[in-house]
């Protein structure tokens, strides 16, 4: 992702913060809380997260941590996001939470820690014209996952052309993921224009 693309994303979210206030799902770019929750429900089905370690790529305010905390216990969580406003709010919200850490980082360049599960909800939805950016990020995230990677994308067959966001071809994306692991599954239908991919680590 080039500097102009990164700056465009930052500008977009700061405009949303000014319009909808810091800490809201709208400032993250979601239409409403319900659509965020539907994505989280699918993500949470990746496996038994009790006692596991989780990396949330593009974590926003840490809403996924709150959601998972209602179903699972004793898991450690690391969230990274390039937006300083998001990370500042997340640290404020979770300052008393154990095994919960937030870092302001550019996920396209930072070295990921190796944890049980790597999650990306919405992080790969932004438009990027750098060749192989999306497949490179999926490969990078999968390499950091001991057990599984789960991420969602906008479906190009349904999602309209957009100056900031990009839909992805479902079949092409699935074919690439199967070059990483034979243990790939997808979920569709929870939202009209979204799909989720699970890539389990192949057992050696």
MOJO-V140276 format. One record per run of one state. SS is the DSSP state (H for helix, E for strand, C for the rest). FROM is the first residue (numbers start at 1). TO is the last residue. Records with the same first field share a line. If there is no record, write none. Layout:
BEGIN
SS: FROM-TO + FROM-TO
END
This chain:
BEGIN
C: 1-2 + 21-32 + 47-52 + 58-62 + 70-75 + 82-83 + 94-99 + 105-114 + 121-125 + 127-132 + 144-144 + 156-164 + 166-166 + 169-169 + 181-183 + 189-193 + 201-204
H: 3-20 + 33-46 + 63-69 + 84-93 + 133-143 + 170-180
E: 53-57 + 76-81 + 100-104 + 115-120 + 126-126 + 145-155 + 165-165 + 167-168 + 184-188 + 194-200
END
